[in-house]
Amino acid sequence: MARIIVVDDDCIFRTFVEAVLERNGHEVLTVGVARHVVRGAREHLMRSSFDLAIVDILMPEVSGIEVIRTLKETYRRAKILAITGGGADAGVESRLKLAKKCGADATLAKPFASVDLCRAVDQTLGLGRSRRGERSRQSGRSRQIKRSTQHVEG
């Protein structure tokens, strides 16, 4: 399938996204510190190719918008799926619109179910096949992961 980079400062959320995508046959690299994408990891990313970057917009130190701009400058053909959640000001829609203006190919608001993530990834990558049976099994697993996540977060 596809090689996907996930950039998000939330470890539990990264683990959830990684598990869902790997179950769908994707190869996943996760990055927890956005500045690594903008600075240090840039050399690493230039040596490897990827098909899609999933980037959280709200992160400490370096915003996801800066990560999107950097990735688009470095990889003009790269597909980017921007994601974001409530945050303090709850301006989710405006942040997602800004991400699109800065080069994101698609957006997805948190929280989302695994089926929504899979649909957004497939659409962004231009994969048109239907995997409904597989996705319904994943949906049940997603609920289990979300319950575990909620339990860990308190």
N, C-alpha and C positions, 0 to 999 in steps of 0.2 A: 504494500500500500504506500502510504506517504510518510515522509520524514517530517516531524512536527516539533517545533520548539515552543515550550510553554514558559512565559515570563510572568511570574506572579509572586508577590512577597509573602503570601499566605501558604505555609507549608502544607496544611491539611487540604486546602483547595487544590494545590498543585498535585498532590497525591491522588485526589479524586479524579481530576482531569486526566492524569497520566494513566490511571487504571482503566478508565472508560476507553480512552483512545487505543491503548495497547490491546484491550479485548477486541477491538475492531480491526486489529492487524497493523496498526500504525507503529512506527518507530518513534519514540518520544524522548526528547532531551528537555529537562526542566532547569530553569534558571531562577533563583530566588532573589537575586540582587540585580536590579535593573541597570545599575552603573556598570556591571560586568559586561552587559551587552553593548553599552555605549562606549566603554573604554577597553578594558582588558580582554574580554571574550571576543571582541571584534576580530582579532587575528585568528582565533579558533574558528569562528563562524565563517571566515573567508576561506579557510582550508576545507570546510565541509559544506555540503549543499543541504538545503532543506526546501520543502514544498510549501510549508505554512508556518507562520508564527502566530501564536495566540498570546496576546499582550494585554495585561491588566493596565488600565489607565491610571488608577490611583495607587501609587507606591511611594514610599519614602525615598528621599535623596534625589531620585531621577524619576520624572513622570513617564508614564507609558506613552504619552504624546512624543516625547523626545526619543524614546526607543523606536516608535513607529517611523519617525523621520529618519533616524539613523539606518534602520533596516531598509527603508525604501531607497536611500542614497546608495547603500552598499549593494543591495540586491533589487534592482529595478523590477525584475519579474516575480519577485517573492509575493506570495499572497499573505495578507494579514487579517486576522480576526481580532478585533478589539473587544474587550470585555470590561465591565465595571459594575459596581454595586452602589448601594446607597450613599455611604460616606456621610460626613457631617452636614453638608448642604443639600444633599439629595438631588443634585442637578444631573441625574443620570442621562436623560435625553440630550441635554446640551453637550455633555462630555462625549457621548457617542457620535453626535453630529460633528464635533470638532475632530474626532478621530478619523471620520470619513474624509473630511476636508484635508487632513494631513497625510492621507494615503492608505488608510485601512480599507480593505475590500469589503468587509462585512463587520457587523457589530452584534453583540449579544449582551443583554442586561442580566446581571446576577440578581437573585439566585436563578439557576436554571436546572432542569432535569437532564439526565444523561441523553435522553432521546433528542432533546433540543440541541445539545452540544453536537451530537453526531450529525444531525440534520444541517446545522450551520457549517460544520467542517466539510461535509459532502458538497454542499452548495458552493462554498467558497473555493473548493478545489475543482469544482465542475464534475463531480462524480454523480451520475444520475441513477445508479442502480438502487434497487429496493432491497432492504434487508430487514423487513418488518418483524419476522420471527425472531431474528437475532436481537433486534432492538427491544422487543417486548421483554425478553429475558434480561436484557441490560437494565431496563426500567426498574424491574424488581430489585436488581443488585444496587441500582442507584439509590433507591429508597433505603436499603440497608446501609450503604455507605453514608448517606446523609444523616441517618439516625446515629451512626457511630460518630460522625463529625460533630453533631450537635451535642452528643454526650461528652466528647473530649473538650469542646469549647465551653461547656458549662451551661 
